[in-house]
Amino acid sequence: MRNVLVITYYWPPAGGPGVQRWLKFVKYLRDFGIEPLVYIPENPTYPMLDASLAEDIPEGITILKHPIYEPYAWAAYLSTKKTKRISLGIIKNKNQSFLEKMLLWVRGNLFIPDARKFWVKPSVTFLSDMLVKHNIQTIITTGPPHSVHLIGHQLKQNIGVRWIADFRDPWTSIGYHKKLRLTKRSAAKHKHLESLVLNHADSITVTSEKTKKEFQALCNGPISVITNGYDITYTGDVQLNQKFTLAHIGSLLSGRNPSNLWGVLAEILKENSEFREAFELQLIGVVSEDVIDNIYAYGLQPYLNQLDYLSHSDAIKFQQQSQVLLLIEINSPETEGIIPGKLFEYMAAKRPILGVGPKNWEVGQIIADTKSGQVFDYEARLALKALILEWFSRFQHNDLRVESINVEKYSRRELTRKLTKLL
């Protein structure tokens, strides 16, 4: 087997979507003749934990660790709640306190590209010997945090390894980047580092065609699209909810706030007594105050069932039990290429997907191709209302289901097969 080193900040017991992409690749790489070694921080500060994900770590795999210094963690002494929400990407659009503004300024201007930057230099020193010891000629870095890519850049410069840079999200065009209160000098430095990585990596992988197109304008190297996917492990008996549940499973950041959907639901509730008896809105995970306030403003509070972050295995169970699965993205041109990882698990759950996102959202084409639901923009009203009523009628007749197609190509094992062609 050929050895490959994966350098990542997120690894079990970290929870959330950031850990799953490379955990699943590592899980299946041995099936294709590649032995992965993983390098992670010894003492990271993860905003959420999910110990159940450790079950996917292959037996006997080599995991290298080195301490990390994260000065931004000291901000928790000022406000644990505000620091954690910012680390989760939940940044209020308005009415920010002085402390929140200060934390954002510090995050954006003092820690470039991010607060894990102090892990770069010691990691390069530590890994230089390890690469020789384990006969590793290919390394993979995955971001965010994008400081991880700087480890790859230095190792390539110093010892000439082949380097693949994987972008789970874009860098300077991601939605929250504009909220970091950057000075012109700081914004320019972010751009410089982004260009450095894009133009020096031997190969780049991204999760969407939109991101590929964006990066092609910034560099000349090879760029491959390998989406996220599904790897369903929950096999217990699944009973569909007795209520007509519209469930969103995962974080709802500020800006992921489809007022048109809340308004349509409010209209139907006012007009349809049977819908009032059956309807439930489930939000599972961290939800921005802006979103909750908007939901309350439309009078949906009596129908809201809000649950905290669940383990991944429990989240899979809720996906399979829900009548309709909500997929929501920020209404912005910059988010047209953002494909949430949960989309593929939603498709595997075989429940209808109701998406609301920006015009030209790449997700819309995937859902159309797989016949797994429908996607609307933030202006839709009549068509959105008609679909919800149609699905509710089918729910009443015990006939609410989807006959999706071509979903298998998004399995984690098939995506790993695609990855190995690059390796």
C-alpha positions, 0 to 999 in steps of 0.5 A, a space after each residue: 500500500 502507498 502511504 498518504 498523510 492527511 492534515 486536518 484540524 477537525 477529527 473525532 471527537 469533533 462534531 459537525 459537518 467539518 469532520 465528516 468529509 475526511 473521516 469518511 475518505 480515511 475510512 475507505 482509502 484502504 479499499 483502494 490500496 492507499 494507507 492513510 496517516 492522519 495528523 491532527 492537533 493534540 489539544 484542539 478547541 472544538 465548538 461541538 463534540 460528537 464522540 460517536 464519529 470515532 466509530 468510523 476511524 479505521 482500526 490500526 490507523 496511524 494518527 500523529 498529534 502535535 500541540 496547538 496554541 489557540 489564542 482566540 480561545 482566551 476570548 471565552 473568558 470574556 464571553 463563552 456564549 458569544 465566542 462559541 457562536 462566532 466559532 460556529 459561524 453564527 454572526 448576527 447581522 445587526 444589533 451587535 454588541 461592542 464585545 461582538 464587534 471587538 471579537 470579530 475584529 480580532 478574529 479577522 485582523 490579528 489572526 490571519 488567516 485564522 486563529 489556528 495560524 500558530 500551529 503552522 510552524 511547529 507542525 512543519 518542523 514536526 512533520 518534516 521528519 515524520 514524512 521521511 520516517 513513514 515514506 510519505 510522498 503525498 500530503 493532503 491538507 483540508 480547510 477551513 481552517 485555511 491555516 492548515 493549507 499553509 502547513 502543506 505549502 511549507 512542506 512542499 517548499 521545504 522537502 518537495 512532497 506532492 501536495 493536494 489542497 482540499 477546500 470544503 468551503 471557499 476562502 475569501 468569498 465565504 459569506 462570513 468572511 465579509 463580516 470579520 470587520 477586515 481592514 484593507 490591509 488584512 483583506 489583502 493579506 487574506 487574498 495573498 495567502 489564498 493565491 499562494 495556496 491555489 498557485 502552489 498546490 499540485 492539485 486542488 479539490 473542491 466540493 462544487 462546480 461554482 467554487 471550481 469556476 471561482 478558483 480557475 480565475 485565480 490559478 492555472 493548476 488542476 482543480 477537481 470537484 469531489 462533492 460531499 456524500 452520505 454514509 448511512 449507518 443507522 439501521 434500526 426500525 424507522 417510524 415516520 412522524 405522525 405529525 406533518 413535520 418540516 425538519 431542518 437538521 443542522 446549524 441555521 446561521 444568520 442569513 439562512 432565514 427564508 422569510 418567504 417560507 415562514 410567511 407561506 407557512 403562516 398563511 396555510 396555518 391561518 387558512 387550513 384547520 387540518 394543517 394546524 392540527 398536523 403541522 410541526 416545524 423541527 429545528 435540530 441544531 444551533 439556530 441563530 437568534 435572527 432566525 428564531 426572531 423571524 419565526 416568532 414574528 410570523 406566529 410559528 412559535 406554537 408549532 416549533 419544536 427546537 432541539 439541540 445538536 444531536 450526534 450524527 447517528 441520531 441526526 440520521 435517524 431524525 432525517 429518516 423519520 421526518 415527513 419533509 426535510 428542509 435545506 436552507 442557504 443564505 440568499 447571496 450570489 456567493 453561496 450559489 456554490 455552497 452544497 451542504 453536506 446534509 443534502 446527500 444524507 437527505 437524499 439517502 433518507 428517501 424523504 422529500 427535500 424542500 430547499 430554499 436558497 439563492 437563484 442559480 443555487 447548485 443544489 437545485 440542479 442536483 436535486 432535480 437530477 436525482 428527483 429528490 425534491 424541489 428548490 425555490 428562491 427567496 422570492 417564491 410564494 405561490 409555487 412554494 405554497 402549492 407544493 407544501 399543500 400538495 405534499 400535505 395532501 399526500 401526507 394525509 393519504 399516507 402517500 408522501 414519498 420520493 422515488 429518487 434516482 442516481 443517488 448511489 454515486 454520492 456514497 462516501 465509498 464511491 467518492 473515495 474511489 474518485 479521490 484515489 484517481 487523483 492519488 
